[in-house]
Amino acid sequence: MNQNYFHFIKNCKKIAVGVLLAIGSVGTVSAQLSGSYTIDPSAASSSTNYTSFAAFVTALNTSGVSGAVTATVKGSENVTNNIMFGNISGVSSTNTITIDGGGFTYKSSVANVMGGSATANNAEVVRFSGTDYVTIKNYIIENTNTSTNGRIIRFEADVNGNSSDYNNIVGCTLQFSGRTSGSTSAGAYVVFGNSLTATISTPSVNMGRYNVIKSNLMRTTNSNSPGPAFGICENESSSTYTGTVTGNEFVSNKIENFYYYGVYMRYTHGDKVEGNDISRANSTSNNAYSYLYGVYSFYGYAISVVKNRIHDLPFVGASSTAGAYYIYGISMNYSYNSSSQNSIVASNRIENNKCYYYFYGINLSRNNGMEVSKNEIVNNYNYLYYFYALNAS
C-alpha cells in the first residue's frame, strides 16, 4: 500500500511539472494585437512600435488580433522586399486593422519576399492573400522596379481558397518610378489575380469581394513612361460569378497613365466603377498600345459604370495623326442584370480623345437589358461611333 502511494505521489509530480511546462510554453507565444501602434523606422522597437512596415505585418500574420488595431506610420522606407498580408486570425467587422501612412512613402524594388531572400518575381509591392478587414490609407506606395510585370497592390485567395474581402485602399498614391517599356499583358496599379507573373488570370475561386479602392492617385513618375498594361484589373471565377456577388468598388480614383486598359473587369458581379478620372496625363507622346480602353467589362452581372470621366487618350494635346489606332471609352461585353439590380452605364463624360482610325464612345456587345443614359461624348476624333451596339437587347 505504501509503495502504491509513493508511485501515486511521483506521478502527480510529473503531471504538475508537465502542466507548468505547458503554461510556460503558452506564455512564450506573442500576444494578439489590439489598440494603437506606430511604424517608426527611426525609433527603437517596443511593444507599441515596429521599426518597419514588414515587422508590423509579420506580427499581424503571426499573432492575429483581439480587437481593433490602428498603426500610424511615422517615417518613409526604401526597401527591397514586398509586403504580404495573410489570413489574419481574429479580424472581423469590429476587429478591423487600419494603417495610416501619414503621407509617408513605402518604396520597394520588389526583389525579394517579406522576411526572406526568395525572389518576389518583381511583382507587387503589397499582397493580400486571404486577408480581410484591412484598410491602408494616406500612404505613398511606390514600385521602383523596371519590370513590365510590376504591380502595386494585389488581392488573391489563399491556398485554402479564402478570398481577400472587405479591405480598403483609400487616399493613397500608387506609383511606378522605373517603368520604361509597355506590355499588353503585364502590370497594374491594382490587380485581383492568382498569378505572380500574369496580370490576366483565370482563377477557379474568387480573388476578393467587397473591397473598396477609393480616392487614390495612380501614376507613373519617370519621364514619359508608357505605364502598366492596366490601371485596375479584376479577374474573378467564371464558375461562380452568376450567383455570387463580388461587390468590389472602384470609386473616385485618378488614373493618370496606362498602356492598354484603364479599368478591366472579368467575371464580376455587382461591381461599381464610379466617379473615376481616367487619362494618360503622365504621357507626352503616343507610347501606348494601338488599342486603348477606358473601362472594359467582360461577363458581368449588375455592373455599374457611372459618373466617370475618360479623356485625353493617348495623351494630352494629341493630334489625329498622333492618336491611337482605336479607342473605346466604355466597352461592355456580355453584361446582364441580376434579380435585384440592372447593369448601368450612366452620366459618364468621354472627351478629348484622338484616334488615327476609329473611336467608339460606348461599345455594347451581346448585353441584355442594360440601362444606358445621360452620357456625354464630346470633342473626340477621327471616325466616330459615339454609341455602338452589337447583338444587344
Residue, then its C-alpha position, 0 to 999 in steps of 0.5 A: m500500500n505504501q509503495n502504491y502511494f509513493h508511485f501515486i505521489k511521483n506521478c502527480k509530480k510529473i503531471a504538475v511539472g508537465v502542466l507548468l511546462a505547458i503554461g510556460s510554453v503558452g506564455t512564450v507565444s506573442a500576444q494578439l494585437s489590439g489598440s494603437y501602434t506606430i511604424d517608426p523606422s527611426a525609433a527603437s522597437s517596443s511593444t507599441n512600435y515596429t521599426s518597419f512596415a514588414a515587422f508590423v505585418t509579420a506580427l499581424n500574420t503571426s499573432g492575429v488580433s483581439g480587437a481593433v488595431t490602428a498603426t500610424v506610420k511615422g517615417s518613409e522606407n526604401v526597401t527591397n522586399n514586398i509586403m504580404f498580408g495573410n489570413i489574419s486570425g481574429v479580424s472581423s467587422t469590429n476587429t478591423i486593422t487600419i494603417d495610416g501612412g501619414g503621407f509617408t512613402y513605402k518604396s520597394s524594388v520588389a526583389n525579394v519576399m517579406g522576411g526572406s531572400a526568395t525572389a518576389n518575381n518583381a511583382e507587387v509591392v503589397r499582397f493580400s492573400g486571404t486577408d480581410y478587414v484591412t484598410i491602408k490609407n494616406y500612404i505613398i506606395e511606390n514600385t521602383n522596379t523596371s519590370t513590365n510585370g510590376r504591380i502595386i497592390r494585389f488581392e488573391a485567395d489563399v491556398n485554402g481558397n479564402s478570398s481577400d474581402y472587405n479591405n480598403i485602399v483609400g487616399c493613397t498614391l500608387q506609383f511606378s518610378g522605373r517603368t520604361s517599356g509597355s506590355t499588353s499583358a503585364g502590370a497594374y496599379v491594382v490587380f485581383g489575380n492568382s498569378l505572380t507573373a500574369t496580370i490576366s488570370t483565370p482563377s477557379v475561386n474568387m480573388g476578393r469581394y467587397n473591397v473598396i479602392k477609393s480616392n487614390l492617385m495612380r501614376t507613373t513618375n519617370s519621364n514619359s513612361p508608357g505605364p502598366a498594361f492596366g490601371i485596375c484589373e479584376n479577374e474573378s471565377s467564371s464558375t461562380y460569378t452568376g450567383t455570387v456577388t463580388g461587390n468590389e468598388f472602384v470609386s473616385n480614383k485618378i488614373e493618370n497613365f496606362y498602356y492598354y486598359g484603364v479599368y478591366m473587369r472579368y467575371t464580376h458581379g455587382d461591381k461599381v466603377e464610379g466617379n473615376d478620372i481616367s487619362r494618360a496625363n503622365s504621357t507626352s507622346n503616343n507610347a501606348y498600345s494601338y488599342l486603348y480602353g477606358v473601362y472594359s467589362f467582360y461577363g458581368y452581372a449588375i455592373s455599374v459604370v457611372k459618373n466617370r470621366i475618360h479623356d485625353l487618350p493617348f495623351v494630352g494635346a494629341s493630334s489625329t495623326a498622333g492618336a491611337y489606332y482605336i479607342y473605346g471609352i466604355s466597352m461592355n461585353y456580355s453584361y446582364n442584370s441580376s434579380s435585384q439590380n440592372s447593369i448601368v452605364a450612366s452620366n459618364r463624360i468621354e472627351n478629348n480623345k484622338c484616334y488615327y482610325y476609329f473611336y467608339g464612345i460606348n461599345l455594347s456587345r451581346n448585353n441584355g437589358m442594360e440601362v444606358s443614359k445621360n452620357e456625354i461624348v464630346n470633342n473626340y476624333n477621327y471616325l466616330y461611333y459615339f454609341y455602338a451596339l452589337n447583338a444587344s437587347 
